[in-house]
């Protein structure tokens, strides 16, 4: 994702929002605890944000988020 910081943040947020429920479901199957699920999903989103400059397509954002769970 290229562009200024605001555009990057908005694009990232939109993509993350699209798969947020999926991330929670995946995490829930492993964790089974709401607090742990929230923590691991938030951690995955933070790690994906930190790696955003290495991502070339929105699909890679989704894949990275799912792999971070």
Z-matrix of the N, CA and C atoms (Angstrom, degrees):
N
C 1 1.441
C 2 1.515 1 108.03
N 3 1.294 2 115.32 1 125.31
C 4 1.453 3 119.47 2 179.65
C 5 1.513 4 109.19 3 -119.00
N 6 1.313 5 114.98 4 160.90
C 7 1.449 6 120.55 5 179.02
C 8 1.497 7 109.50 6 131.31
N 9 1.331 8 114.19 7 -172.26
C 10 1.459 9 116.61 8 179.94
C 11 1.517 10 110.33 9 -76.17
N 12 1.310 11 116.17 10 167.78
C 13 1.458 12 121.66 11 -175.09
C 14 1.512 13 114.39 12 -58.61
N 15 1.339 14 117.40 13 -37.59
C 16 1.462 15 120.68 14 -178.62
C 17 1.522 16 110.38 15 -66.29
N 18 1.332 17 116.26 16 -45.18
C 19 1.467 18 120.36 17 179.18
C 20 1.519 19 110.08 18 -62.69
N 21 1.328 20 117.00 19 -44.07
C 22 1.463 21 120.38 20 178.56
C 23 1.516 22 110.84 21 -58.96
N 24 1.317 23 117.11 22 -46.01
C 25 1.459 24 121.19 23 -178.10
C 26 1.521 25 111.03 24 -63.33
N 27 1.311 26 117.11 25 -43.48
C 28 1.468 27 120.92 26 -179.93
C 29 1.524 28 110.22 27 -65.22
N 30 1.326 29 117.08 28 -45.26
C 31 1.461 30 121.02 29 178.92
C 32 1.519 31 110.67 30 -60.58
N 33 1.310 32 116.00 31 -45.40
C 34 1.464 33 120.75 32 179.74
C 35 1.535 34 110.36 33 -61.68
N 36 1.312 35 116.42 34 -46.06
C 37 1.461 36 120.31 35 -179.83
C 38 1.520 37 111.54 36 -61.35
N 39 1.326 38 116.75 37 -42.17
C 40 1.465 39 120.37 38 179.49
C 41 1.526 40 111.32 39 -62.68
N 42 1.322 41 116.32 40 -44.39
C 43 1.460 42 120.17 41 179.73
C 44 1.532 43 111.03 42 -66.89
N 45 1.311 44 117.01 43 -42.05
C 46 1.464 45 120.53 44 179.44
C 47 1.519 46 110.53 45 -63.62
N 48 1.328 47 116.96 46 -40.11
C 49 1.462 48 121.35 47 -179.19
C 50 1.531 49 110.96 48 -63.57
N 51 1.338 50 116.55 49 -35.11
C 52 1.461 51 121.09 50 -179.21
C 53 1.527 52 112.06 51 -62.42
N 54 1.329 53 116.72 52 -31.23
C 55 1.466 54 118.83 53 -175.72
C 56 1.526 55 113.15 54 -116.26
N 57 1.315 56 116.17 55 11.97
C 58 1.466 57 119.98 56 -177.07
C 59 1.536 58 112.11 57 -56.76
N 60 1.319 59 117.26 58 -46.85
C 61 1.473 60 120.02 59 -179.61
C 62 1.524 61 111.20 60 -62.77
N 63 1.319 62 116.44 61 -38.97
C 64 1.462 63 120.30 62 177.75
C 65 1.526 64 110.45 63 -62.76
N 66 1.324 65 116.95 64 -43.19
C 67 1.461 66 120.65 65 178.40
C 68 1.525 67 110.84 66 -59.91
N 69 1.328 68 116.61 67 -43.57
C 70 1.455 69 120.36 68 179.11
C 71 1.529 70 111.19 69 -63.80
N 72 1.344 71 116.79 70 -42.07
C 73 1.471 72 119.51 71 179.67
C 74 1.527 73 111.21 72 -63.63
N 75 1.320 74 116.45 73 -43.38
C 76 1.463 75 120.03 74 179.11
C 77 1.522 76 110.07 75 -62.15
N 78 1.324 77 116.03 76 -48.06
C 79 1.465 78 120.18 77 -179.81
C 80 1.522 79 111.18 78 -62.45
N 81 1.321 80 117.10 79 -38.50
C 82 1.469 81 120.80 80 -178.59
C 83 1.533 82 111.08 81 -62.58
N 84 1.328 83 117.05 82 -36.92
C 85 1.469 84 119.24 83 -179.77
C 86 1.525 85 111.49 84 -64.71
N 87 1.321 86 116.58 85 -27.51
C 88 1.465 87 120.39 86 178.72
C 89 1.518 88 113.13 87 -91.96
N 90 1.332 89 116.49 88 -36.84
C 91 1.454 90 120.41 89 -170.52
C 92 1.535 91 113.04 90 -97.62
N 93 1.332 92 117.16 91 -47.17
C 94 1.454 93 121.35 92 179.42
C 95 1.526 94 115.00 93 69.84
N 96 1.313 95 117.57 94 15.06
C 97 1.460 96 121.84 95 -178.15
C 98 1.528 97 107.55 96 -138.92
N 99 1.333 98 116.55 97 125.15
C 100 1.466 99 120.11 98 -175.21
C 101 1.522 100 113.56 99 -55.04
N 102 1.318 101 117.72 100 -45.25
C 103 1.463 102 120.51 101 -177.82
C 104 1.529 103 110.76 102 -64.27
N 105 1.328 104 116.50 103 -43.56
C 106 1.464 105 120.16 104 178.29
C 107 1.525 106 111.09 105 -63.58
N 108 1.324 107 116.36 106 -40.73
C 109 1.461 108 121.23 107 179.50
C 110 1.525 109 109.95 108 -61.86
N 111 1.316 110 116.88 109 -47.43
C 112 1.462 111 120.37 110 179.35
C 113 1.533 112 110.91 111 -60.14
N 114 1.324 113 116.03 112 -42.51
C 115 1.468 114 120.38 113 -179.97
C 116 1.519 115 111.78 114 -63.23
N 117 1.329 116 117.09 115 -46.43
C 118 1.459 117 120.04 116 -175.72
C 119 1.531 118 111.16 117 -70.25
N 120 1.326 119 117.62 118 -36.16
C 121 1.464 120 119.92 119 177.81
C 122 1.530 121 109.71 120 -67.83
N 123 1.320 122 117.25 121 -43.20
C 124 1.458 123 120.22 122 177.77
C 125 1.533 124 110.96 123 -61.91
N 126 1.313 125 116.66 124 -41.33
C 127 1.461 126 120.83 125 177.97
C 128 1.530 127 110.84 126 -63.14
N 129 1.321 128 116.73 127 -42.08
C 130 1.467 129 120.69 128 178.48
C 131 1.517 130 110.89 129 -62.55
N 132 1.325 131 116.98 130 -41.67
C 133 1.465 132 120.33 131 179.06
C 134 1.528 133 111.42 132 -65.31
N 135 1.308 134 116.46 133 -40.47
C 136 1.466 135 120.04 134 178.50
C 137 1.533 136 110.99 135 -64.40
N 138 1.326 137 116.92 136 -43.22
C 139 1.466 138 120.33 137 179.60
C 140 1.525 139 111.14 138 -65.34
N 141 1.330 140 116.21 139 -39.74
C 142 1.466 141 119.65 140 178.27
C 143 1.528 142 110.19 141 -65.25
N 144 1.340 143 116.81 142 -39.89
C 145 1.463 144 120.09 143 178.11
C 146 1.532 145 110.61 144 -62.00
N 147 1.314 146 116.00 145 -42.88
C 148 1.461 147 120.39 146 179.55
C 149 1.529 148 111.99 147 -63.39
N 150 1.317 149 117.51 148 -28.97
C 151 1.470 150 122.56 149 -178.81
C 152 1.531 151 112.52 150 -96.57
N 153 1.316 152 117.34 151 7.20
C 154 1.463 153 121.13 152 -172.60
C 155 1.523 154 114.04 153 -57.18
N 156 1.305 155 118.20 154 -31.10
C 157 1.469 156 120.29 155 -178.14
C 158 1.523 157 112.69 156 -72.05
N 159 1.307 158 117.30 157 -15.92
C 160 1.460 159 120.13 158 178.44
C 161 1.521 160 111.61 159 -94.26
N 162 1.309 161 117.01 160 -3.90
C 163 1.462 162 121.11 161 -179.38
C 164 1.519 163 109.88 162 -90.27
N 165 1.302 164 116.78 163 134.59
C 166 1.462 165 120.29 164 -177.19
C 167 1.521 166 113.05 165 -101.41
N 168 1.311 167 117.02 166 -30.51
C 169 1.465 168 120.17 167 -176.97
C 170 1.519 169 109.44 168 -133.93
N 171 1.310 170 115.70 169 157.87
C 172 1.458 171 120.70 170 -179.71
C 173 1.525 172 111.54 171 -61.05
N 174 1.304 173 117.55 172 -32.73
C 175 1.462 174 120.75 173 177.73
C 176 1.515 175 110.55 174 -59.35
N 177 1.322 176 116.71 175 -38.42
C 178 1.455 177 119.89 176 179.03
C 179 1.522 178 111.11 177 -66.22
N 180 1.324 179 118.43 178 -31.49
C 181 1.460 180 121.21 179 175.26
C 182 1.520 181 108.75 180 -61.90
N 183 1.318 182 116.13 181 -47.27
C 184 1.466 183 120.42 182 -179.36
C 185 1.522 184 111.01 183 -61.94
N 186 1.302 185 116.76 184 -46.36
C 187 1.458 186 121.20 185 -179.30
C 188 1.520 187 110.62 186 -62.12
N 189 1.320 188 116.80 187 -46.14
C 190 1.464 189 120.40 188 179.98
C 191 1.527 190 111.02 189 -60.08
N 192 1.318 191 116.84 190 -43.20
C 193 1.461 192 120.39 191 179.35
C 194 1.523 193 111.07 192 -60.74
N 195 1.328 194 116.79 193 -43.47
C 196 1.461 195 119.98 194 -179.09
C 197 1.529 196 111.18 195 -67.76
N 198 1.310 197 117.14 196 -36.49
C 199 1.473 198 119.86 197 -179.41
C 200 1.524 199 112.32 198 -72.19
N 201 1.321 200 117.28 199 -24.70
C 202 1.465 201 120.83 200 -179.53
C 203 1.513 202 112.55 201 -75.45
N 204 1.308 203 117.95 202 -14.61
C 205 1.473 204 121.92 203 178.73
C 206 1.447 205 108.98 204 -72.22
